[in-house]
Amino acid sequence: MSTELILSAATLIGIAALVPCFMVMTAVLGPRSKGKIKNEAYESGVGPIIGTVDQKFSVKFYLLAILFLIFDIEAVFMYPWAVCVRELGWFGFTEMVVFMLLLLTGLIYILKKGVLNWR
């Protein structure tokens, strides 16, 4: 066997042995603080949670998130097309026009369904 292979295997085994040892040492030797504040859930600086945990959210939030993802992915497809539009020629241009028309049709459908109305 080559020396590099033996050295890398020994390093990998050493790391695999040290990580659990450090985790056990941290659990055994590490500081502990218990109390009411320590045991509460941290919600990004928001005070204590008021209300029930199984609180229902409107479906409109999920619809808006999905619509955002759909139209965000549109931008992901349009950027590479814009970079190489000259190499694609008229065929690439017509493909992008068809793509944009499909997205416009979807947006018109969304507006007619009233998904973006928050009343």
CORNORQUI-V402794 format. One record per pair of residues at least 24 apart in sequence whose ideal C-beta (glycine too) atoms are under 6 Angstrom apart, sorted by the first residue. I is the first residue (numbers start at 0). J is the second residue. Records with the same first field share a line. If there is no record, write none. Layout:
I=J / J
//
This chain:
62=114
73=102
//
